[in-house]
Amino acid sequence: MRFQESDQWVAAVQSLYPLHRIPPGEKALPPSREAFLLYRMRTEFDVILTMGARESLSYGLLCLLTGKPSRQIITEIFIDDAHPANPLWQTKLLLYRAVARRCMGILTNSSAEVEAIAERFLVPKSKLCYVPMHTNILDPRMMERDEGFILSAGFTQRDFDCLIRAADKIPCRIVIICGHEEKLPTVLHPNVEVQRSCSRDDYMDMLNRCSLVVLPLKRTSRSTGQVVLLEAMALGKPVIASRAPGMLDHIRHGENGMLFDSGDATALAAICRELLLNPAKTKSLGQQALNDVLQFNTIEIHAENRLRAIRTLWEKSCGMLEA
């Protein structure tokens, strides 16, 4: 995430990786190696922030097995679909619960995940803190290019089937960027184009040129889609998204974007037609979206919010230990 390059973050933390100007293609360490290095360094710092589900679990288990305080604040605990009949899923759940109970706190990417994570991992909500995500666009600005097509992109929990069902009622070209494993209907409406191999540069080029961005998301407790959402908002592109965790934290319906119920292709098509036929409203939504990103979701603002949340969780943990 780009916030790690912010001046505030670089000044406040020490990382296993370079924080400024990370070389392209640099390989990360295996999660087990990261966990071991953090374990060795743990007594040198007030807080050990683990980022990544496997890294967080591995480090927490090392501390648990050796009986050492973890000083851990966790990010990226995923709320996956429950499989209570699956022994492997049950084992993973028990391990995460054990690590979560011993940590100082957990940072979430959406407000809805606070309750979901507390319930799943049996920790008090006071140990969780929601920190709004940031845009990866370093220079948020109104992108005036509008070539009359809709863009939908992403790899996690996307409901592209919903958009495809709506396609015959949407009077413009629709471009879907997805992964090779995404299962889509064999026969598509003529206005739908699917790109499964798309570079970051090509994605950004299409984001710059599109009229609208559509984020159809599946019904889930896990937040997803915020990266594309906030990149689109940072370029003044109106976003139409499912009412889902993560989207509801950023989109105010009719003010800075539009929302529809997950799976409702009819409603999605109606909103697309409304905005395509109303350039003034489309521009107003995009301008307000950009204003919101500048006020709440830049890299520096996110770094400040994240550091404040970490300090708050650390202070709460210290207070509980003293009590």
N, C-alpha and C positions, 0 to 999 in steps of 0.2 A: 504494500500500500504506500502511496506517495507521501503520506504524512510523516513517514520516517525520515524524509529529506528536509523537513522544516527546521528552521534555525532553533526554535524552542525545544523541539524534540532532541535534536543533536546535542544541545547544551545540557540537557537534563538526564540523559540516559547513556549507558554503555551497552553496546550490542556485540553479538558474535559476528556480525556482518558489517561491512562498511555502509554508512548511512547516506553519504553524499556521493552522487555519481557512480552508482553501482554499475560495473561493466556489463554490457549486454551478454546474455548467455551464461553468466556466472552461476555455477551449480551450488545449490544449498547442501549443507551437511545432512546426512541421514538423521531422522528423528532421534534414534538411540544415541548417536554421537552428540547431538545438540543437548539432549537431556543430561548426558554424563558431564559435559563441559559446564553446564549451568549448575549441576550438583556440586562440582568442585569449587565454583565461584560463589555459592550461595551465601556464605558468611560475610562476604565483602560488601553486601548491599542490603538495604532495608526491604526491597521488593524484588522478586524475580517475576518478570512478566513473560508468560509463555504464550506464543502465538502459533496456532495450528493445533488441530485436535490430537494428533498422534504425539507431537512434542509435549503438549500439556499433560497427557496421560502418562507418558514415559517418565517425565521429570517427577510428577506427583507420586508415582509408584516407587521410584528410587528413594524418595524421602520417606514414604510410608514404610517400606521394607527395612530401612535402616533406623527407623524411629527418630528421624531428624525433622525439626520444623521446616516446612517447605518455603515459607515467606512468599507464597505463590499467588499471583493474580492471573486468572485464566482468561484467555480470549478464544474465540472459535470453538466453543462447544456446540456441536450440531444437534439439533432436535430431529433425528431421523424418524422414519415410520416405525411404530412399535411392532415388535415380533415376539410376544411373550412366550410363544411355543418353541422358539429357537434357542437352544442352549448357548450358542455363541453370542447371540444378542443379549441374553440375560447376563452372561458373564461380563461382557463389556459394560453393561449398565451398572452392575455391582462395583466394578473397578472405578468407573467414573464417579459413582456416588461416594466411594471411599476417599478419592482424591478431592472431590468438591467439598466434603465435610472439613478437610484439613486446610484448605486454602484460605487466603485472606479475603478473596472476593472474586467475582466473575463480571467481566464487561460484556454487554450484549450489543448487537447491531440494530435492535428494534425494541420498542417499548413492550410489545406483546410478548417478546421472549423472556422478559423478567419473570412473569408468572409461569410460563411454560417450562422454563429451566428449573425454577424453584420446585415445581411440582414433580418434574421428571427425576431430579437428582436429590430431592428431599433436603434442600437447604433453605434457610429463611430468606425472604425477599430482601432483607436488609443487607445481605451479602452480594446483591446484584446491583449493577449500575448500568443504565442505558446511555450510550454515547453515540449521538448521531454521526453517521458516516460522512465522508467528505467526497468532493469531486476530484477526479484525477486530472481535470483540465487546469493547467497552471495559470492560464489567463482567461478566466470566464468573460465571455463577451457575446453580444448578439450576433449570430450568424445569419446574415440576410439571405443567403442562397436558398432558393426554394424551387426544386425541380419537379414538384408535384407527385412524389411517391411516398409511401409509408414504409418505415423501417422497423423491423422487430428483430431483436438479437438476444442471444444468451444461451447458456448451457445447463442451467440448473432449474428444475421445477417449472419449466416453461410449458404453457398449454397452447402450443402452436396449432393443435387441432381446432381449438376454438376460433382462432383467427382465420384458419383455412375454411371453416364452415361459414364464416361471415363474408368471405372474399367475393362471392358472386353478387353481394349487395353493396360492395364498396367500389365506387367508380374511379379507381386509379390503380397504378402498379403497386404491388406489395412485395418487398424484399425481406426474406427471412434468412438470418445468419444463425446457423446452429452447428452442433457437433456431428461427426460422422455416425455416432451411435443413436442419434435422435430418430425415432420411428415416426415417419410421416406417411400420409396416404399416398398410394402409388399414383393415382390420378389427381392432378391439381387443376384448379381453375386457371384459365389462360393468363390472368393478371398476377399470378403468384410465381415468384422466382425464388429458388432456394440456393443458398451458397453455403457449402459445408467446409470449404477450405478458404479461409479469409484472414488475411494478415491484419495486424493492428492498424497499419496505415490505410488499408482498403476500407476497414470498418469506419475509421474516423472520416475518411473521404465521403462515405455514404451518409454518415451522421451529419456532416456539414451540409450536404445537399438535399436532405429529405425535407418533407413538409411536416410530417407527424412521426412520433415514435410510439409504438404500441407494445405494451408489456403485459401479455396474457399469462397469468400465473395460476398454478394449480392450488387447490385448497390444501393448506399445510400450516403447521405451527411454526415452521422455520422461515425466517426472513430471507429473501433472495431478490435479486433484481436491482438493488440500490446502486450498484456501480453504473449500469447503463442508464438508470433513471437520472442520477446526478450529473453524468456526463451530458446527457441530452438537455437537462435544465440549465447547465452552465453555458450552453450554446444558444439558449433562448428557444429551444425546440419544445413545442407543446407535447405533453406525454399523456397517453390514455392507458390506464393500468387497472388491473384487477384490484378489488378491495382485499388486500392481503397484508400480512405482517411486513413491515418495512415500507410499503407504499403509503400506508395510512399515516406514517410519521412525517411524510414529506409533502403529500399532495392534499390540497384543500379543494374539493370538487367544485369546479366552475370558477375557481379563483386563480390557481396556478397550474392547473391540470384537470384531467377528467378521470372519473372512476366508474367501473362497472362491476357487477357481481361476477365472480369467477365462473367460467363456463357459459355465460350468457352471450352467445354469438349474436343474437338479435340486437341486444342493447349495444354491443360493441360496434356493430355495423351502423347503427343509428347515430352514435356519437361521431364516428369517422365521417359520415356524410354531413353531419351538422358543421363540423369544423372545416371540412373541405369547401363547403359552400359559404363559409363566413370568415373571410380573411381577417376582418377586424378583430373578431373574437379570438381567432387563432394567434394573432400577433399579441393581443393583450395577455393571453395565458402564458405565452413564451416570455414576454417581458417580465411578468411577475415571477415566473419560475427563475429567471436569471437573477432578479433582485433578491430572491430568497437565498439562492446559493451564495451570493456575495455577502449576505448578512449572517448566514448560519453554517455554511458548508465548504468554506475554503480549507486548504491544507493547514494553514496556521491556526484558524479557529478550531479545527478538529484537534490539533495537537494540544492546544490550550485546554480544551474540554477533557481530553483523555488524561492529561497530566493531573488535572483537578480531580477527576474521578478516582484515579489511582491513589492520590494523596488521601482522599476521603475514605476509601476502603482501608487503607493502611492505618489511618487514625482510629477508625472503628475497631479494627483488629487489635491494635495496641490497647485500646480502652477495655476491650473484653478480656484481654490477657491480664491486665492490672486488676480488673474486678474479680 
